[in-house]
Amino acid sequence: EKNTMYTVLALLISLACANPIDDLTSIFLKSNVFSNVNASNAREFAVLVAKEYRNYEIAMKKSPPVRLTDTFNCTLTGRSNPRPTSAQKLKPADVDVVATIGDSIAAGFGALAESIFGVFTEYRGHSFSIGGAQPFEEFVTVPSILKKYNPDLKGYAVGYGDADSSNAVLNLAVTGARSYELGSQLEALQKRMVEIGVDMENDWKVISIFIGGNDLCDYCSDTEKNSADNYRKNLETTLDTIKANFPRVFVNLISPPDVTLLGQVSSGFCSLLHVYECGCATDSSTSQAHTLYTNALYSLIEESKYKESEDFHVTIQPFMKKMEIPLDSNGDPDRSYFAPDCFHFSGKAHQAAGVALWNNMVETVNKKVSWVPGEPIECPEEYLA
């Protein structure tokens, strides 16, 4: 997908006096960005995109999104000495490496976009769990907070590009990924860690997993393939692979989003886009599936095999479990939290999610809460949890 936006843009510029719809239709049929675009509806979607061209501005000239907080009042504790041997005794400063696998939201898809064209860019350096393109004072993510504790932190993404780009660093999330596709991301992650000089045996790694939204968006089309049991099996395979191949690791297993909330963002253009992006969002079975997915994760991490190794720990970070869409001053869904496709996170939402994930990481297990956009940054009592 790395050249999709630029291909579309060049096409429209070159055909400014012609009708590019046929060509756009062909491009979208070859793309997996919008999973429900097919031969029967690709042309209609191309018409929508072409109409948005008048709003297009080149992505790299955009201003950074509004910050949600300027304040960091935590005491910066140092690294443990001697180095910890238990994944449950990690201080923030002990984290050497951050990495992420998952789907388009983890990839930063459309995060800084101001038109539908911008959403084809993966702004990995601004992803809530792995972005490090800007310091905390300019853009809040988990790495921008961790870098305050350990300026030598490795792995955070910078800039934009796909998972194969140099800017991705250890953000190996892939747009459109389902839970059964994480294996290839882990293979790439292991190779990339070696390439950037990670000490696999001694460096402490935080790997965040954000997956399940696309499974839920497809749920009603194949309830067996996308069942909670299969989702659990896919994540079990993922955790087993991490445990076997990534020593000294703390795993953030982030609860999947409730895609049915998209129904609240129902202006004409948004409703049309949702048909292409998440066809099952309005199906009555999907909300129940979301609950089953979340329950499956909680049962999975209680498996004894995940408690037998001192240098492996997995915890659920549930800030999206009971997420509610923020409202504006009129009581309507606040569109500033969404990219122009009305689905993916905007930069503002990535910052809110970054704060929420960080807060979950420093909250004890029985006190972890869902996000409240604008919430203050919590300070760790001692260890990550």
Secondary structure by P-SEA (a helix, b strand, c coil): ccaaaaaaaaaaaaaccccaaaaaaaaaaacccccccccccaaaaaaaaaaacccccccccccccccccccccccccccccccccccccccccccccccccccccccccccccccccccccccccccccccccccccccccaaaaaaaaccccccccccccccccccccccccccccccccaaaaaaaaaaaaaaaccccccbbbbbbbbccaaaaaacccccccccaaaaaaaaaaaaaaaaacccbbbbbcccccccccccccccaaaaaaaaaccccccccaaaaaaaaaaaaaaaaaacccccccccbbbbbbcccccccccccccccccccccccccccccaaaaaaaaaaaaaaaaccccccccccccccbbbbccccc
